[in-house]
Amino acid sequence: MLSLIESLACRLASASARPQWTLLAISNLLSATIVLIVRSAV
């Protein structure tokens, strides 16, 4: 699940010419959100 999100984030980064820190912040927020969802579901 996490690797899927990371691969999607990498594809978005290569597709657009956004700064690295923006991608880093978005990927960190996505992974943190997924971790919270998984923890609450268990």
PQR file with spaces between the fields and no chain letter, atoms N, CA, C, O and H, PARSE charges and radii, in Angstrom:
ATOM       1  N    MET     1       0.833   -1.206    0.000 -0.4000 1.5000
ATOM       2  CA   MET     1       0.000    0.000    0.000 -0.0000 2.0000
ATOM       3  C    MET     1       0.867    1.255    0.000  0.5500 1.7000
ATOM       4  O    MET     1       0.680    2.153   -0.821 -0.5500 1.4000
ATOM       5  N    LEU     2       1.824    1.304    0.938 -0.4000 1.5000
ATOM       6  CA   LEU     2       2.696    2.474    1.011 -0.0000 2.0000
ATOM       7  C    LEU     2       3.557    2.596   -0.238  0.5500 1.7000
ATOM       8  O    LEU     2       3.758    3.696   -0.754 -0.5500 1.4000
ATOM       9  H    LEU     2       1.976    0.574    1.605  0.4000 1.0000
ATOM      10  N    SER     3       4.069    1.458   -0.727 -0.4000 1.5000
ATOM      11  CA   SER     3       4.925    1.503   -1.915 -0.0000 2.0000
ATOM      12  C    SER     3       4.132    1.980   -3.128  0.5500 1.7000
ATOM      13  O    SER     3       4.673    2.652   -4.007 -0.5500 1.4000
ATOM      14  H    SER     3       3.906    0.565   -0.308  0.4000 1.0000
ATOM      15  N    LEU     4       2.855    1.631   -3.171 -0.4000 1.5000
ATOM      16  CA   LEU     4       2.000    2.080   -4.271 -0.0000 2.0000
ATOM      17  C    LEU     4       1.865    3.597   -4.254  0.5500 1.7000
ATOM      18  O    LEU     4       1.974    4.244   -5.295 -0.5500 1.4000
ATOM      19  H    LEU     4       2.416    1.085   -2.457  0.4000 1.0000
ATOM      20  N    ILE     5       1.629    4.163   -3.079 -0.4000 1.5000
ATOM      21  CA   ILE     5       1.499    5.617   -2.946 -0.0000 2.0000
ATOM      22  C    ILE     5       2.815    6.306   -3.303  0.5500 1.7000
ATOM      23  O    ILE     5       2.823    7.344   -3.965 -0.5500 1.4000
ATOM      24  H    ILE     5       1.540    3.637   -2.233  0.4000 1.0000
ATOM      25  N    GLU     6       3.927    5.716   -2.859 -0.4000 1.5000
ATOM      26  CA   GLU     6       5.231    6.314   -3.148 -0.0000 2.0000
ATOM      27  C    GLU     6       5.521    6.290   -4.644  0.5500 1.7000
ATOM      28  O    GLU     6       6.054    7.258   -5.186 -0.5500 1.4000
ATOM      29  H    GLU     6       3.921    4.872   -2.322  0.4000 1.0000
ATOM      30  N    SER     7       5.176    5.201   -5.311 -0.4000 1.5000
ATOM      31  CA   SER     7       5.408    5.123   -6.753 -0.0000 2.0000
ATOM      32  C    SER     7       4.548    6.148   -7.488  0.5500 1.7000
ATOM      33  O    SER     7       4.993    6.754   -8.463 -0.5500 1.4000
ATOM      34  H    SER     7       4.743    4.415   -4.870  0.4000 1.0000
ATOM      35  N    LEU     8       3.309    6.338   -7.016 -0.4000 1.5000
ATOM      36  CA   LEU     8       2.437    7.348   -7.616 -0.0000 2.0000
ATOM      37  C    LEU     8       3.012    8.748   -7.418  0.5500 1.7000
ATOM      38  O    LEU     8       2.968    9.581   -8.323 -0.5500 1.4000
ATOM      39  H    LEU     8       2.948    5.845   -6.224  0.4000 1.0000
ATOM      40  N    ALA     9       3.552    8.997   -6.227 -0.4000 1.5000
ATOM      41  CA   ALA     9       4.142   10.303   -5.946 -0.0000 2.0000
ATOM      42  C    ALA     9       5.357   10.541   -6.837  0.5500 1.7000
ATOM      43  O    ALA     9       5.569   11.650   -7.325 -0.5500 1.4000
ATOM      44  H    ALA     9       3.588    8.320   -5.492  0.4000 1.0000
ATOM      45  N    CYS    10       6.153    9.491   -7.045 -0.4000 1.5000
ATOM      46  CA   CYS    10       7.331    9.613   -7.908 -0.0000 2.0000
ATOM      47  C    CYS    10       6.916    9.895   -9.350  0.5500 1.7000
ATOM      48  O    CYS    10       7.555   10.685  -10.046 -0.5500 1.4000
ATOM      49  H    CYS    10       5.980    8.590   -6.648  0.4000 1.0000
ATOM      50  N    ARG    11       5.849    9.248   -9.789 -0.4000 1.5000
ATOM      51  CA   ARG    11       5.360    9.488  -11.152 -0.0000 2.0000
ATOM      52  C    ARG    11       4.865   10.920  -11.308  0.5500 1.7000
ATOM      53  O    ARG    11       5.101   11.557  -12.334 -0.5500 1.4000
ATOM      54  H    ARG    11       5.330    8.607   -9.224  0.4000 1.0000
ATOM      55  N    LEU    12       4.175   11.424  -10.283 -0.4000 1.5000
ATOM      56  CA   LEU    12       3.702   12.805  -10.328 -0.0000 2.0000
ATOM      57  C    LEU    12       4.877   13.771  -10.362  0.5500 1.7000
ATOM      58  O    LEU    12       4.831   14.798  -11.040 -0.5500 1.4000
ATOM      59  H    LEU    12       3.983   10.906   -9.449  0.4000 1.0000
ATOM      60  N    ALA    13       5.927   13.433   -9.624 -0.4000 1.5000
ATOM      61  CA   ALA    13       7.102   14.299   -9.568 -0.0000 2.0000
ATOM      62  C    ALA    13       7.795   14.351  -10.925  0.5500 1.7000
ATOM      63  O    ALA    13       8.224   15.416  -11.367 -0.5500 1.4000
ATOM      64  H    ALA    13       5.964   12.600   -9.073  0.4000 1.0000
ATOM      65  N    SER    14       7.905   13.199  -11.583 -0.4000 1.5000
ATOM      66  CA   SER    14       8.572   13.168  -12.881 -0.0000 2.0000
ATOM      67  C    SER    14       7.701   13.820  -13.955  0.5500 1.7000
ATOM      68  O    SER    14       8.212   14.367  -14.932 -0.5500 1.4000
ATOM      69  H    SER    14       7.556   12.333  -11.224  0.4000 1.0000
ATOM      70  N    ALA    15       6.387   13.757  -13.765 -0.4000 1.5000
ATOM      71  CA   ALA    15       5.471   14.340  -14.750 -0.0000 2.0000
ATOM      72  C    ALA    15       5.471   15.865  -14.665  0.5500 1.7000
ATOM      73  O    ALA    15       5.396   16.546  -15.688 -0.5500 1.4000
ATOM      74  H    ALA    15       5.972   13.313  -12.972  0.4000 1.0000
ATOM      75  N    SER    16       5.553   16.395  -13.458 -0.4000 1.5000
ATOM      76  CA   SER    16       5.528   17.847  -13.279 -0.0000 2.0000
ATOM      77  C    SER    16       6.895   18.345  -12.822  0.5500 1.7000
ATOM      78  O    SER    16       7.694   17.579  -12.285 -0.5500 1.4000
ATOM      79  H    SER    16       5.614   15.842  -12.627  0.4000 1.0000
ATOM      80  N    ALA    17       7.155   19.623  -13.038 -0.4000 1.5000
ATOM      81  CA   ALA    17       8.460   20.193  -12.690 -0.0000 2.0000
ATOM      82  C    ALA    17       8.396   20.932  -11.361  0.5500 1.7000
ATOM      83  O    ALA    17       8.949   22.021  -11.209 -0.5500 1.4000
ATOM      84  H    ALA    17       6.506   20.245  -13.475  0.4000 1.0000
ATOM      85  N    ARG    18       7.708   20.316  -10.403 -0.4000 1.5000
ATOM      86  CA   ARG    18       7.595   20.965   -9.090 -0.0000 2.0000
ATOM      87  C    ARG    18       8.880   20.776   -8.298  0.5500 1.7000
ATOM      88  O    ARG    18       9.642   19.849   -8.572 -0.5500 1.4000
ATOM      89  H    ARG    18       7.259   19.432  -10.527  0.4000 1.0000
ATOM      90  N    PRO    19       9.137   21.652   -7.308 -0.5600 1.5000
ATOM      91  CA   PRO    19      10.318   21.519   -6.455  0.2800 2.0000
ATOM      92  C    PRO    19      10.279   20.227   -5.650  0.5500 1.7000
ATOM      93  O    PRO    19       9.208   19.679   -5.386 -0.5500 1.4000
ATOM      94  N    GLN    20      11.454   19.747   -5.263 -0.4000 1.5000
ATOM      95  CA   GLN    20      11.556   18.497   -4.524 -0.0000 2.0000
ATOM      96  C    GLN    20      10.871   18.580   -3.167  0.5500 1.7000
ATOM      97  O    GLN    20      10.241   17.615   -2.735 -0.5500 1.4000
ATOM      98  H    GLN    20      12.323   20.192   -5.477  0.4000 1.0000
ATOM      99  N    TRP    21      10.985   19.716   -2.490 -0.4000 1.5000
ATOM     100  CA   TRP    21      10.436   19.814   -1.136 -0.0000 2.0000
ATOM     101  C    TRP    21       8.920   19.709   -1.147  0.5500 1.7000
ATOM     102  O    TRP    21       8.322   19.238   -0.179 -0.5500 1.4000
ATOM     103  H    TRP    21      11.496   20.501   -2.842  0.4000 1.0000
ATOM     104  N    THR    22       8.289   20.148   -2.244 -0.4000 1.5000
ATOM     105  CA   THR    22       6.836   20.024   -2.348 -0.0000 2.0000
ATOM     106  C    THR    22       6.436   18.560   -2.429  0.5500 1.7000
ATOM     107  O    THR    22       5.506   18.125   -1.749 -0.5500 1.4000
ATOM     108  H    THR    22       8.775   20.531   -3.030  0.4000 1.0000
ATOM     109  N    LEU    23       7.141   17.798   -3.266 -0.4000 1.5000
ATOM     110  CA   LEU    23       6.872   16.363   -3.384 -0.0000 2.0000
ATOM     111  C    LEU    23       7.129   15.664   -2.064  0.5500 1.7000
ATOM     112  O    LEU    23       6.377   14.778   -1.658 -0.5500 1.4000
ATOM     113  H    LEU    23       7.897   18.152   -3.818  0.4000 1.0000
ATOM     114  N    LEU    24       8.205   16.074   -1.395 -0.4000 1.5000
ATOM     115  CA   LEU    24       8.558   15.463   -0.118 -0.0000 2.0000
ATOM     116  C    LEU    24       7.449   15.693    0.902  0.5500 1.7000
ATOM     117  O    LEU    24       7.067   14.772    1.624 -0.5500 1.4000
ATOM     118  H    LEU    24       8.816   16.794   -1.724  0.4000 1.0000
ATOM     119  N    ALA    25       6.933   16.909    0.962 -0.4000 1.5000
ATOM     120  CA   ALA    25       5.866   17.217    1.917 -0.0000 2.0000
ATOM     121  C    ALA    25       4.596   16.437    1.588  0.5500 1.7000
ATOM     122  O    ALA    25       3.939   15.909    2.485 -0.5500 1.4000
ATOM     123  H    ALA    25       7.243   17.657    0.375  0.4000 1.0000
ATOM     124  N    ILE    26       4.252   16.364    0.313 -0.4000 1.5000
ATOM     125  CA   ILE    26       3.038   15.641   -0.092 -0.0000 2.0000
ATOM     126  C    ILE    26       3.163   14.157    0.217  0.5500 1.7000
ATOM     127  O    ILE    26       2.223   13.554    0.735 -0.5500 1.4000
ATOM     128  H    ILE    26       4.786   16.793   -0.416  0.4000 1.0000
ATOM     129  N    SER    27       4.315   13.558   -0.095 -0.4000 1.5000
ATOM     130  CA   SER    27       4.497   12.122    0.157 -0.0000 2.0000
ATOM     131  C    SER    27       4.494   11.831    1.646  0.5500 1.7000
ATOM     132  O    SER    27       3.963   10.809    2.081 -0.5500 1.4000
ATOM     133  H    SER    27       5.078   14.048   -0.516  0.4000 1.0000
ATOM     134  N    ASN    28       5.090   12.731    2.436 -0.4000 1.5000
ATOM     135  CA   ASN    28       5.097   12.533    3.888 -0.0000 2.0000
ATOM     136  C    ASN    28       3.685   12.627    4.454  0.5500 1.7000
ATOM     137  O    ASN    28       3.315   11.840    5.326 -0.5500 1.4000
ATOM     138  H    ASN    28       5.522   13.561    2.082  0.4000 1.0000
ATOM     139  N    LEU    29       2.896   13.577    3.970 -0.4000 1.5000
ATOM     140  CA   LEU    29       1.511   13.706    4.430 -0.0000 2.0000
ATOM     141  C    LEU    29       0.687   12.484    4.038  0.5500 1.7000
ATOM     142  O    LEU    29      -0.118   11.996    4.831 -0.5500 1.4000
ATOM     143  H    LEU    29       3.196   14.216    3.262  0.4000 1.0000
ATOM     144  N    LEU    30       0.886   11.991    2.823 -0.4000 1.5000
ATOM     145  CA   LEU    30       0.146   10.816    2.367 -0.0000 2.0000
ATOM     146  C    LEU    30       0.487    9.598    3.199  0.5500 1.7000
ATOM     147  O    LEU    30      -0.404    8.866    3.632 -0.5500 1.4000
ATOM     148  H    LEU    30       1.541   12.388    2.179  0.4000 1.0000
ATOM     149  N    SER    31       1.778    9.375    3.426 -0.4000 1.5000
ATOM     150  CA   SER    31       2.182    8.197    4.199 -0.0000 2.0000
ATOM     151  C    SER    31       1.691    8.302    5.636  0.5500 1.7000
ATOM     152  O    SER    31       1.255    7.304    6.210 -0.5500 1.4000
ATOM     153  H    SER    31       2.502    9.969    3.075  0.4000 1.0000
ATOM     154  N    ALA    32       1.755    9.485    6.225 -0.4000 1.5000
ATOM     155  CA   ALA    32       1.288    9.665    7.599 -0.0000 2.0000
ATOM     156  C    ALA    32      -0.216    9.425    7.692  0.5500 1.7000
ATOM     157  O    ALA    32      -0.691    8.814    8.649 -0.5500 1.4000
ATOM     158  H    ALA    32       2.110   10.296    5.759  0.4000 1.0000
ATOM     159  N    THR    33      -0.961    9.902    6.706 -0.4000 1.5000
ATOM     160  CA   THR    33      -2.408    9.692    6.694 -0.0000 2.0000
ATOM     161  C    THR    33      -2.748    8.212    6.575  0.5500 1.7000
ATOM     162  O    THR    33      -3.643    7.715    7.258 -0.5500 1.4000
ATOM     163  H    THR    33      -0.575   10.399    5.929  0.4000 1.0000
ATOM     164  N    ILE    34      -2.027    7.515    5.705 -0.4000 1.5000
ATOM     165  CA   ILE    34      -2.283    6.078    5.523 -0.0000 2.0000
ATOM     166  C    ILE    34      -1.956    5.316    6.791  0.5500 1.7000
ATOM     167  O    ILE    34      -2.689    4.402    7.170 -0.5500 1.4000
ATOM     168  H    ILE    34      -1.300    7.919    5.150  0.4000 1.0000
ATOM     169  N    VAL    35      -0.864    5.678    7.456 -0.4000 1.5000
ATOM     170  CA   VAL    35      -0.488    5.005    8.705 -0.0000 2.0000
ATOM     171  C    VAL    35      -1.578    5.209    9.753  0.5500 1.7000
ATOM     172  O    VAL    35      -1.933    4.272   10.468 -0.5500 1.4000
ATOM     173  H    VAL    35      -0.269    6.420    7.148  0.4000 1.0000
ATOM     174  N    LEU    36      -2.112    6.429    9.849 -0.4000 1.5000
ATOM     175  CA   LEU    36      -3.179    6.705   10.816 -0.0000 2.0000
ATOM     176  C    LEU    36      -4.433    5.901   10.495  0.5500 1.7000
ATOM     177  O    LEU    36      -5.082    5.369   11.395 -0.5500 1.4000
ATOM     178  H    LEU    36      -1.823    7.190    9.269  0.4000 1.0000
ATOM     179  N    ILE    37      -4.771    5.813    9.220 -0.4000 1.5000
ATOM     180  CA   ILE    37      -5.962    5.049    8.812 -0.0000 2.0000
ATOM     181  C    ILE    37      -5.788    3.573    9.139  0.5500 1.7000
ATOM     182  O    ILE    37      -6.707    2.930    9.647 -0.5500 1.4000
ATOM     183  H    ILE    37      -4.245    6.245    8.488  0.4000 1.0000
ATOM     184  N    VAL    38      -4.612    3.040    8.850 -0.4000 1.5000
ATOM     185  CA   VAL    38      -4.354    1.620    9.120 -0.0000 2.0000
ATOM     186  C    VAL    38      -4.407    1.353   10.618  0.5500 1.7000
ATOM     187  O    VAL    38      -4.971    0.349   11.053 -0.5500 1.4000
ATOM     188  H    VAL    38      -3.865    3.562    8.438  0.4000 1.0000
ATOM     189  N    ARG    39      -3.823    2.245   11.405 -0.4000 1.5000
ATOM     190  CA   ARG    39      -3.813    2.048   12.863 -0.0000 2.0000
ATOM     191  C    ARG    39      -5.226    2.115   13.439  0.5500 1.7000
ATOM     192  O    ARG    39      -5.559    1.349   14.343 -0.5500 1.4000
ATOM     193  H    ARG    39      -3.364    3.060   11.052  0.4000 1.0000
ATOM     194  N    SER    40      -6.041    3.003   12.937 -0.4000 1.5000
ATOM     195  CA   SER    40      -7.408    3.134   13.452 -0.0000 2.0000
ATOM     196  C    SER    40      -8.284    1.970   12.990  0.5500 1.7000
ATOM     197  O    SER    40      -9.239    1.602   13.675 -0.5500 1.4000
ATOM     198  H    SER    40      -5.770    3.625   12.202  0.4000 1.0000
ATOM     199  N    ALA    41      -7.967    1.396   11.842 -0.4000 1.5000
ATOM     200  CA   ALA    41      -8.762    0.281   11.315 -0.0000 2.0000
ATOM     201  C    ALA    41      -8.466   -1.008   12.069  0.5500 1.7000
ATOM     202  O    ALA    41      -9.339   -1.864   12.213 -0.5500 1.4000
ATOM     203  H    ALA    41      -7.192    1.695   11.286  0.4000 1.0000
ATOM     204  N    VAL    42      -7.243   -1.143   12.547 -0.4000 1.5000
ATOM     205  CA   VAL    42      -6.863   -2.391   13.237 -0.0000 2.0000
ATOM     206  C    VAL    42      -7.444   -2.410   14.643  0.5500 1.7000
ATOM     207  O    VAL    42      -7.240   -3.372   15.383 -0.5500 1.4000
ATOM     208  H    VAL    42      -6.534   -0.448   12.431  0.4000 1.0000
